[in-house]
Amino acid sequence: MSYDPPRPAGRLLLTPEDKEAPARAGRLRLLGLGERPEPALDAFAHRLAEFTGAPYAMVNFPDERGQFYAGLYVPAIAPVVRSDGSSPRVGRTLPRDHGFCPHVVARRKALVLEDVHDYPRFAGNPVVDEFGIRSYLGAPLIDGAGLVLGTVSVADVGPRPWGKPGLTAIKEHAAQLVVQLEGWDGRLPY
């Protein structure tokens, strides 16, 4: 399987290179994760959305081909309506250059974007225009061997003052989930 690293745009590398993608894909296959929706991870995402008050929450397992949301919560009524009256539909997959999770994976640490418009590197991301995303809070799922398995994240269509409480919360949720993923049997104890 080949993997094309991202190309620089001007001086900014818009989507960071993911050197661990092949190893992550192998580890996720061993765990039986990353290829289909997982009801337990959907439930985790729903609880995360409720906890943070964000309309979107995800458990993302990126690989060489793109991003896959094995856990996903989207509101029943989309919070954004386009000028033609339609609403964007958030699905289970996204290309690598969409969203902010690839940055969390590459950085290996949490990312807090209270208003993506404040960050030129992120303001031009396709999810800003396509889905109306204005704020993001995400943390990596790092296993006991030090491999980033994926991310947990929430996103909102308006600016959010996540602050230190938001950062602490997303990191705690990631730490709790990664313990469960390492012994994955398709269920979560909560």
C-alpha positions in Angstrom: 0.0 0.0 0.0 1.5 3.4 -0.9 1.2 6.6 1.0 1.6 10.0 -0.6 2.8 12.6 1.9 1.1 15.9 1.9 2.5 18.7 -0.4 3.4 22.1 0.9 1.2 25.1 -0.1 3.5 28.1 -0.1 5.4 28.0 3.2 2.7 26.3 5.2 2.3 22.6 5.3 -1.5 22.5 5.4 -1.9 18.8 6.3 1.0 17.4 8.3 2.8 14.3 7.3 1.7 11.2 9.1 4.7 8.9 9.4 2.9 6.5 11.8 -0.1 5.9 9.4 1.1 2.4 8.3 1.9 1.3 11.8 -1.4 2.7 13.1 -3.4 0.9 10.4 -1.8 -2.4 11.3 -2.4 -1.9 15.1 -6.1 -0.9 14.4 -6.5 -4.0 12.3 -5.2 -6.2 15.1 -7.7 -4.5 17.4 -10.5 -4.9 14.9 -11.0 -1.2 14.7 -11.1 1.5 12.1 -13.1 -0.3 9.4 -16.7 -0.1 10.5 -18.9 2.0 12.8 -18.8 0.9 16.4 -22.0 1.4 18.4 -20.1 1.6 21.7 -17.9 4.4 20.2 -21.0 6.2 18.8 -22.3 6.1 22.4 -19.0 7.5 23.7 -19.1 10.3 21.1 -22.7 11.1 22.1 -21.7 11.3 25.8 -18.8 13.5 24.8 -21.1 15.8 22.8 -23.5 16.0 25.8 -20.6 16.7 28.2 -19.2 19.5 26.2 -22.4 20.9 24.7 -20.9 20.6 21.2 -23.1 19.5 18.3 -20.4 17.2 16.8 -18.2 14.6 18.5 -16.0 12.0 17.0 -13.7 9.0 17.6 -11.4 9.2 14.6 -9.0 6.5 13.3 -7.0 8.0 10.5 -5.0 5.8 8.1 -3.1 6.1 4.9 -6.3 6.7 2.9 -8.0 9.3 5.0 -10.0 9.6 8.2 -12.7 7.2 9.5 -15.1 8.1 12.4 -15.7 4.8 14.1 -17.5 6.8 16.7 -19.7 9.7 15.6 -22.3 11.9 17.0 -24.1 14.5 14.8 -27.3 16.4 15.8 -30.6 15.3 14.4 -31.1 18.8 13.1 -28.0 20.2 11.4 -26.9 23.5 13.1 -25.9 25.0 9.7 -28.2 25.7 6.7 -26.7 26.7 3.4 -28.1 29.6 1.3 -29.9 27.0 -0.9 -31.8 25.7 2.2 -29.8 22.4 2.3 -27.7 21.3 5.3 -24.2 19.8 5.1 -24.1 16.1 5.9 -21.3 14.9 8.1 -20.4 11.3 7.3 -18.1 8.6 8.6 -15.1 9.5 6.3 -13.2 12.5 5.4 -10.0 13.1 3.3 -6.8 13.7 5.3 -6.8 17.4 4.3 -10.2 18.0 5.9 -10.5 18.8 9.6 -8.0 19.2 12.4 -7.5 15.6 13.7 -4.5 15.0 11.4 -2.8 17.9 13.2 -3.5 16.3 16.6 -2.1 13.0 15.4 1.1 14.6 14.0 1.6 16.9 17.1 0.8 14.0 19.4 -0.9 16.4 21.8 -4.3 18.1 22.2 -5.4 20.9 20.0 -7.7 23.7 21.2 -9.2 26.0 18.5 -11.6 28.4 20.2 -12.2 30.2 16.8 -10.6 28.7 13.8 -10.8 32.1 12.0 -8.1 33.4 14.5 -5.6 30.9 13.0 -4.7 31.4 9.3 -3.3 27.9 9.1 -6.7 26.4 10.1 -9.2 29.0 8.8 -8.9 27.8 5.2 -9.6 24.2 6.1 -12.4 22.7 4.0 -14.5 21.8 7.1 -14.8 25.5 7.8 -16.6 26.2 4.6 -18.3 22.8 4.0 -19.7 22.2 7.5 -19.5 25.6 9.1 -17.0 24.5 11.8 -15.7 27.4 13.9 -14.2 25.7 17.0 -12.5 22.4 17.7 -11.2 20.5 20.7 -9.3 17.3 20.2 -6.8 15.0 21.9 -4.8 12.0 20.7 -5.4 8.4 21.7 -1.9 7.2 22.5 -1.6 3.5 23.4 0.8 2.0 25.9 3.4 1.4 23.2 3.4 5.1 22.3 1.5 4.8 19.0 -1.2 7.3 18.2 -4.3 5.2 17.4 -6.5 8.2 16.6 -8.3 11.1 18.2 -11.3 12.1 20.2 -12.7 15.4 19.3 -15.7 17.8 19.4 -16.5 20.6 17.0 -19.0 23.5 17.0 -20.3 25.9 14.4 -19.7 28.9 16.7 -16.6 30.1 18.6 -16.3 28.4 21.9 -14.2 29.4 24.9 -12.9 25.9 25.7 -10.1 27.1 27.9 -8.2 25.0 30.4 -11.4 23.1 31.5 -12.1 22.0 27.9 -8.5 21.0 27.4 -8.5 19.0 30.6 -11.8 17.3 29.8 -10.8 16.2 26.3 -7.5 14.8 27.5 -9.2 12.9 30.3 -11.8 11.4 27.9 -9.0 10.4 25.6 -7.0 8.7 28.4 -10.1 6.8 29.6 -11.0 5.6 26.1 -7.5 4.5 25.1 -7.4 2.2 28.1 -10.6 0.6 26.8 -9.4 0.4 23.2 -6.3 -1.6 24.2 -8.5 -4.4 25.5 -11.2 -3.8 22.9 -14.0 -6.4 22.8 -16.6 -4.1 21.1 -18.0 -2.8 24.4 -17.2 0.0 26.8 -17.9 -0.4 30.5 -19.9 2.8 30.8 
